[in-house]
Amino acid sequence: AISVVAAADPEAGLPLLERLAASDDTDAAWLVRENLAKARLKPFAERLGALRRPG
């Protein structure tokens, strides 16, 4: 899961989540939304807060 990668290696994983969030692809938006709910990403909530979009 992307959240596992982001938590294990934030320098690689967080930019990936950011790129997916910027995509117009509805599947990518869903993937980002689902992964932002993961507890393992809570330490990065401030940085990732801007990625939350209504869905």
The first five atom37 places (N, CA, C, CB, O) and aatype in JSON, in Angstrom:
{
  "aatype": [0, 9, 15, 19, 19, 0, 0, 0, 3, 14, 6, 0, 7, 10, 14, 10, 10, 6, 1, 10, 0, 0, 15, 3, 3, 16, 3, 0, 0, 17, 10, 19, 1, 6, 2, 10, 0, 11, 0, 1, 10, 11, 14, 13, 0, 6, 1, 10, 7, 0, 10, 1, 1, 14, 7],
  "atom_mask": [
    [1, 1, 1, 1, 1],
    [1, 1, 1, 1, 1],
    [1, 1, 1, 1, 1],
    [1, 1, 1, 1, 1],
    [1, 1, 1, 1, 1],
    [1, 1, 1, 1, 1],
    [1, 1, 1, 1, 1],
    [1, 1, 1, 1, 1],
    [1, 1, 1, 1, 1],
    [1, 1, 1, 1, 1],
    [1, 1, 1, 1, 1],
    [1, 1, 1, 1, 1],
    [1, 1, 1, 0, 1],
    [1, 1, 1, 1, 1],
    [1, 1, 1, 1, 1],
    [1, 1, 1, 1, 1],
    [1, 1, 1, 1, 1],
    [1, 1, 1, 1, 1],
    [1, 1, 1, 1, 1],
    [1, 1, 1, 1, 1],
    [1, 1, 1, 1, 1],
    [1, 1, 1, 1, 1],
    [1, 1, 1, 1, 1],
    [1, 1, 1, 1, 1],
    [1, 1, 1, 1, 1],
    [1, 1, 1, 1, 1],
    [1, 1, 1, 1, 1],
    [1, 1, 1, 1, 1],
    [1, 1, 1, 1, 1],
    [1, 1, 1, 1, 1],
    [1, 1, 1, 1, 1],
    [1, 1, 1, 1, 1],
    [1, 1, 1, 1, 1],
    [1, 1, 1, 1, 1],
    [1, 1, 1, 1, 1],
    [1, 1, 1, 1, 1],
    [1, 1, 1, 1, 1],
    [1, 1, 1, 1, 1],
    [1, 1, 1, 1, 1],
    [1, 1, 1, 1, 1],
    [1, 1, 1, 1, 1],
    [1, 1, 1, 1, 1],
    [1, 1, 1, 1, 1],
    [1, 1, 1, 1, 1],
    [1, 1, 1, 1, 1],
    [1, 1, 1, 1, 1],
    [1, 1, 1, 1, 1],
    [1, 1, 1, 1, 1],
    [1, 1, 1, 0, 1],
    [1, 1, 1, 1, 1],
    [1, 1, 1, 1, 1],
    [1, 1, 1, 1, 1],
    [1, 1, 1, 1, 1],
    [1, 1, 1, 1, 1],
    [1, 1, 1, 0, 1]
  ],
  "atom_positions": [
    [[0.84, -1.19, 0.0], [0.0, 0.0, 0.0], [0.88, 1.25, 0.0], [-0.95, 0.0, 1.22], [1.99, 1.25, 0.55]],
    [[0.39, 2.28, -0.6], [1.16, 3.52, -0.69], [1.41, 4.1, 0.69], [0.43, 4.54, -1.56], [2.46, 4.7, 0.93]],
    [[0.47, 3.93, 1.6], [0.67, 4.47, 2.95], [1.84, 3.79, 3.64], [-0.6, 4.31, 3.78], [2.53, 4.42, 4.45]],
    [[2.08, 2.52, 3.35], [3.22, 1.81, 3.93], [4.52, 2.41, 3.4], [3.15, 0.29, 3.61], [5.46, 2.65, 4.16]],
    [[4.58, 2.64, 2.1], [5.76, 3.25, 1.49], [5.98, 4.65, 2.05], [5.62, 3.3, -0.05], [7.1, 5.02, 2.39]],
    [[4.91, 5.43, 2.14], [5.03, 6.8, 2.63], [5.51, 6.85, 4.07], [3.68, 7.52, 2.51], [6.32, 7.71, 4.43]],
    [[5.03, 5.94, 4.9], [5.45, 5.91, 6.3], [6.88, 5.42, 6.44], [4.51, 5.02, 7.12], [7.64, 5.93, 7.27]],
    [[7.26, 4.44, 5.63], [8.61, 3.88, 5.72], [9.66, 4.8, 5.11], [8.65, 2.52, 5.03], [10.78, 4.88, 5.61]],
    [[9.3, 5.48, 4.03], [10.23, 6.36, 3.33], [9.5, 7.63, 2.89], [10.87, 5.63, 2.1], [9.13, 7.76, 1.73]],
    [[9.28, 8.55, 3.83], [8.51, 9.75, 3.51], [9.07, 10.57, 2.35], [8.43, 10.63, 4.72], [8.31, 11.2, 1.62]],
    [[10.37, 10.57, 2.16], [10.97, 11.34, 1.07], [10.52, 10.83, -0.3], [12.49, 11.3, 1.15], [10.44, 11.61, -1.25]],
    [[10.22, 9.54, -0.4], [9.75, 8.97, -1.66], [8.22, 8.86, -1.69], [10.37, 7.59, -1.88], [7.59, 9.16, -2.7]],
    [[7.64, 8.45, -0.58], [6.22, 8.16, -0.54], [5.31, 9.37, -0.51], [0.0, 0.0, 0.0], [4.26, 9.37, -1.15]],
    [[5.69, 10.4, 0.23], [4.82, 11.57, 0.32], [4.7, 12.31, -1.02], [5.34, 12.53, 1.39], [3.6, 12.7, -1.39]],
    [[5.8, 12.5, -1.75], [5.65, 13.11, -3.08], [4.78, 12.27, -4.02], [7.02, 13.32, -3.71], [4.07, 12.82, -4.87]],
    [[4.83, 10.95, -3.87], [3.98, 10.09, -4.69], [2.51, 10.35, -4.38], [4.33, 8.6, -4.46], [1.69, 10.48, -5.3]],
    [[2.17, 10.43, -3.11], [0.79, 10.75, -2.73], [0.39, 12.13, -3.27], [0.63, 10.71, -1.2], [-0.73, 12.31, -3.74]],
    [[1.3, 13.08, -3.19], [1.01, 14.43, -3.69], [0.77, 14.43, -5.2], [2.16, 15.38, -3.35], [-0.14, 15.11, -5.68]],
    [[1.56, 13.67, -5.94], [1.36, 13.59, -7.4], [0.03, 12.92, -7.73], [2.51, 12.81, -8.06], [-0.68, 13.37, -8.63]],
    [[-0.3, 11.86, -7.01], [-1.57, 11.19, -7.24], [-2.74, 12.11, -6.92], [-1.66, 9.9, -6.41], [-3.74, 12.12, -7.64]],
    [[-2.63, 12.88, -5.86], [-3.7, 13.8, -5.46], [-3.91, 14.88, -6.51], [-3.38, 14.44, -4.1], [-5.03, 15.36, -6.69]],
    [[-2.86, 15.27, -7.2], [-2.95, 16.31, -8.22], [-3.53, 15.79, -9.54], [-1.57, 16.91, -8.48], [-3.88, 16.57, -10.42]],
    [[-3.62, 14.48, -9.66], [-4.12, 13.86, -10.88], [-5.62, 14.07, -11.02], [-3.79, 12.37, -10.89], [-6.34, 14.21, -10.03]],
    [[-6.1, 14.1, -12.25], [-7.53, 14.17, -12.52], [-8.18, 12.79, -12.55], [-7.78, 14.88, -13.85], [-9.4, 12.68, -12.72]],
    [[-7.39, 11.76, -12.37], [-7.87, 10.38, -12.4], [-8.69, 10.09, -11.15], [-6.68, 9.39, -12.51], [-8.21, 10.27, -10.03]],
    [[-9.93, 9.66, -11.33], [-10.79, 9.4, -10.18], [-10.3, 8.23, -9.33], [-12.21, 9.12, -10.65], [-10.49, 8.22, -8.12]],
    [[-9.66, 7.26, -9.96], [-9.11, 6.14, -9.19], [-7.96, 6.6, -8.32], [-8.65, 5.01, -10.13], [-7.82, 6.16, -7.18]],
    [[-7.13, 7.49, -8.84], [-6.02, 8.03, -8.06], [-6.55, 8.84, -6.89], [-5.1, 8.91, -8.95], [-6.01, 8.76, -5.79]],
    [[-7.6, 9.62, -7.12], [-8.2, 10.41, -6.04], [-8.74, 9.5, -4.94], [-9.33, 11.31, -6.59], [-8.56, 9.77, -3.76]],
    [[-9.39, 8.42, -5.35], [-9.91, 7.45, -4.37], [-8.77, 6.84, -3.57], [-10.72, 6.34, -5.07], [-8.85, 6.73, -2.35]],
    [[-7.71, 6.45, -4.26], [-6.55, 5.84, -3.61], [-5.95, 6.78, -2.57], [-5.48, 5.46, -4.65], [-5.63, 6.35, -1.46]],
    [[-5.81, 8.03, -2.92], [-5.27, 9.02, -1.98], [-6.2, 9.18, -0.79], [-5.06, 10.38, -2.68], [-5.75, 9.15, 0.36]],
    [[-7.49, 9.33, -1.04], [-8.46, 9.49, 0.05], [-8.39, 8.32, 1.02], [-9.88, 9.61, -0.51], [-8.36, 8.51, 2.24]],
    [[-8.37, 7.11, 0.49], [-8.33, 5.92, 1.33], [-7.04, 5.85, 2.14], [-8.48, 4.66, 0.49], [-7.06, 5.47, 3.31]],
    [[-5.94, 6.21, 1.53], [-4.66, 6.13, 2.22], [-4.49, 7.22, 3.26], [-3.54, 6.19, 1.23], [-3.8, 7.02, 4.26]],
    [[-5.1, 8.38, 3.05], [-5.0, 9.46, 4.03], [-5.7, 9.1, 5.34], [-5.6, 10.74, 3.47], [-5.42, 9.7, 6.37]],
    [[-6.59, 8.13, 5.3], [-7.3, 7.69, 6.51], [-6.47, 6.74, 7.37], [-8.61, 7.02, 6.14], [-6.86, 6.42, 8.49]],
    [[-5.35, 6.3, 6.86], [-4.52, 5.32, 7.58], [-3.8, 5.96, 8.76], [-3.5, 4.69, 6.62], [-3.25, 7.06, 8.65]],
    [[-3.82, 5.27, 9.88], [-3.17, 5.77, 11.1], [-1.67, 5.97, 10.89], [-3.4, 4.79, 12.26], [-1.08, 6.85, 11.51]],
    [[-1.07, 5.17, 10.04], [0.38, 5.28, 9.84], [0.79, 6.61, 9.21], [0.88, 4.13, 8.97], [1.96, 6.98, 9.26]],
    [[-0.17, 7.31, 8.62], [0.14, 8.61, 8.01], [-0.17, 9.78, 8.93], [-0.64, 8.76, 6.72], [0.06, 10.93, 8.55]],
    [[-0.7, 9.52, 10.11], [-1.02, 10.6, 11.06], [0.17, 11.51, 11.35], [-1.53, 10.0, 12.36], [-0.02, 12.72, 11.46]],
    [[1.41, 10.98, 11.48], [2.54, 11.88, 11.73], [2.77, 12.91, 10.62], [3.8, 11.07, 11.92], [3.45, 13.92, 10.83]],
    [[2.21, 12.68, 9.46], [2.4, 13.57, 8.31], [1.14, 14.37, 8.01], [2.82, 12.76, 7.08], [1.01, 14.94, 6.93]],
    [[0.22, 14.41, 8.96], [-1.1, 15.03, 8.74], [-1.0, 16.49, 8.3], [-1.92, 14.95, 10.0], [-1.75, 16.92, 7.43]],
    [[-0.08, 17.23, 8.89], [0.04, 18.65, 8.53], [0.41, 18.8, 7.06], [1.08, 19.36, 9.42], [-0.18, 19.6, 6.34]],
    [[1.39, 18.04, 6.62], [1.82, 18.12, 5.21], [0.74, 17.6, 4.27], [3.13, 17.33, 5.01], [0.52, 18.16, 3.2]],
    [[0.07, 16.54, 4.67], [-0.89, 15.89, 3.78], [-2.29, 16.5, 3.86], [-0.97, 14.44, 4.1], [-3.15, 16.16, 3.04]],
    [[-2.52, 17.37, 4.81], [-3.84, 17.97, 4.97], [-4.35, 18.66, 3.71], [0.0, 0.0, 0.0], [-5.55, 18.64, 3.44]],
    [[-3.46, 19.25, 2.96], [-3.85, 19.95, 1.73], [-4.32, 18.99, 0.64], [-2.69, 20.78, 1.21], [-4.94, 19.41, -0.33]],
    [[-4.02, 17.71, 0.8], [-4.4, 16.73, -0.23], [-5.84, 16.28, -0.1], [-3.49, 15.53, -0.16], [-6.4, 15.7, -1.03]],
    [[-6.44, 16.53, 1.03], [-7.82, 16.07, 1.25], [-8.77, 16.84, 0.35], [-8.23, 16.24, 2.74], [-8.85, 18.07, 0.38]],
    [[-9.49, 16.07, -0.47], [-10.49, 16.66, -1.35], [-11.81, 15.94, -1.1], [-10.06, 16.55, -2.86], [-11.82, 14.75, -0.78]],
    [[-12.9, 16.64, -1.24], [-14.19, 15.95, -1.1], [-14.31, 14.89, -2.18], [-15.38, 16.94, -1.18], [-13.84, 15.08, -3.3]],
    [[-14.93, 13.8, -1.85], [-14.98, 12.78, -2.85], [-16.2, 12.03, -2.91], [0.0, 0.0, 0.0], [-16.33, 11.13, -3.74]]
  ]
}
